[in-house]
Amino acid sequence: MLLNEFVKSKRNAAKLTQPELAGKAGVGLRFVRDLEQGKASLRLDKVNQVLQLFGYQTGAVPIDRELDKE
């Protein structure tokens, strides 16, 4: 699952609107919209502010090189 899909599914499961999520996370509404739309460049500290509400944070994960060969 992609990050934007993850955040949107968690927000919907928590029954939060985008403005409510932005307020609770301490980020702007535009940031939440950009995040959920999959914008390619976002501030990692702000992404973590949003993810923290759901008990998550971003981190380094290994790349599956087998997927690159397909």
N, C-alpha and C positions, 0 to 999 in steps of 0.2 A: 504494500500500500504506500502510495506517495504521501509526503508530508502534508500537502494541502488537503488531500482526502481524509487523512487521519485527523487533522484539526477540525475539519468540518463535521466529521462523524462524531467526534467527542463533544463538540459544541451542541450538536443536535441531540445527542443522548442526554446531555445536561439540561436540555430545554432552554438554551440561551440564545438570544438574538445576537447578531454581530455587534451591535452597540453595547449590549450587556457584557459580552466577552471582553470587548475593548476596555470598558470601565473597570471590570474586575481584574484584568491583567495589567492595567496601567499603561496601555498603549493606545494609539489613535485608531479610530474606525478605519481610516484609509489603510493602515498597516494590516489590520485583520482582513480586510477585503483583498489586499494584495497577496497576503499569505494564503488565503483560501482559493485564490485564482491561480496559484502556482508561480508567482513572479520569481524570476530566476535569481535576483539579487536582493536579499533582505538582511537586515542586521541580526546577527546570531544572538546577541544579548536579548533583543526583543522577542525573537522566536522562542527563546528559553523562558521568558516571562510568561508567554502564552501557554507553553507546554507545562510549566510548573503547576498551573491550576489543575491539571489532570494527572499530576504525579509523574511527569516525564521530563526529560531533557535531551538535547541533541548530544551526539557523541560520534567518535570515529568508529566506523564499522568496516570490516574487510570487504573488499570488492570480490565478487564471484567472477573470476576470469573465464569460467566455462560459459557464462551467459554472453560474454563478449564474442565468443567464437561462433555463436549461432547466427 
